[in-house]
Structures are given as C-alpha cells and as structure tokens.
C-alpha cells in the first residue's frame, strides 16, 4: 500500500489542486490527511487562493480514498460539508511490521503518542515543518514523520507532501514535483 500524506491545506484551493494532481500521478491508493483542511486559523494570513468551498469540491469526490484526522483549525461545521470523517484526534494503521499513529500534532505529539514497540511510526502535521527522522524515547525507537504544509511552509521549507510506501517515507516539493528527502525503515 502506498499512502499520499498531506497536511495543512488551510483552505488554499491553489495548493489543494496541486496536491490532488500530485496524488493522481503518484500511484498511491489512499490519502492520509493530517488536519487543518478548510480554515486558515486566526494567527495566519489568508493563503494563496483561499477558497474553502473549492477545497471541499476538490476533496469530496475522493472521500473513499481519504483517511483524515482533526487539526486544531477544524470545527464541527467542517464535518457538515466534508463527505469523509475529519473529527478524530488520531487514527492507527497496522502497516506491515509497523504501527502508524496519525495525529495532527496539537493533541498528540512525538513525545506523547502511545509508543508501543520499536519501529512504530508517528505521522503528524501541525508544525508546517517537514520531518523524516528516527528518534528514541526511553529504550524504544520510532520514526517521526511530518509532510510539512502544502500551503504554509515554515522554516524555509518547500510547499510539500509525503509518500509513505513499503519501507520508506519520501518528502516532495509540490511546486517543483521533486523529491528532496527520504528515510528508509
């Protein structure tokens, strides 16, 4: 199974469209959507082509391919317009020999998610900074992954997404269409 990992669209129709185009070319079977889908948040300026209704129209046809978790900018009204579930604080995937814990990152983070065995994967959004690294907590190790933000990158990172497949996670610049970082498990 190949997963397309997307986070922090924040209502940008421009970047949602670029992300969906990249997904359709990627050969991935599912989208893991890590929150902050429609609203830009009170601390942020409006993103490029802020149009939540257009983002809804782009994502809803893919409802059967999306597994989403709630971001800190999601509200109950968002669930009323989205045809896929978006209000869970986390999701867990059993993926080969790995357990993947998905969270936006505002409730559970790399230091607080329930690490159960070596090789677990913590997949989050929220920080708008891409991450692909192996970390330790206590005596166990895990993989900390974050696709960054497709619409609001921070710390000079590109507008990005990730692909989780087989034994690796690869980060891509959505504007250049190029991979720029990869970690193998």
Buried (B, 14 or more C-beta within 10 A) or exposed (E): EEBBBBBBBBBBBBBBBBBBEBBEEBEBEBBBBBBBBBBBBEEBEEBEBBBBEBBBEBBEEBEEBBBBBBBBBBEEEBBEBBBBBBEBBBBBBEEEEBBBBBBBBBBBBBEEBEBEEEBBBBBBBBBBBBBBEEBEBEEEBBBBBBBBBBBBBEEEBBBBBBBBBEEEBBBBBBEEEEEEBEBEB
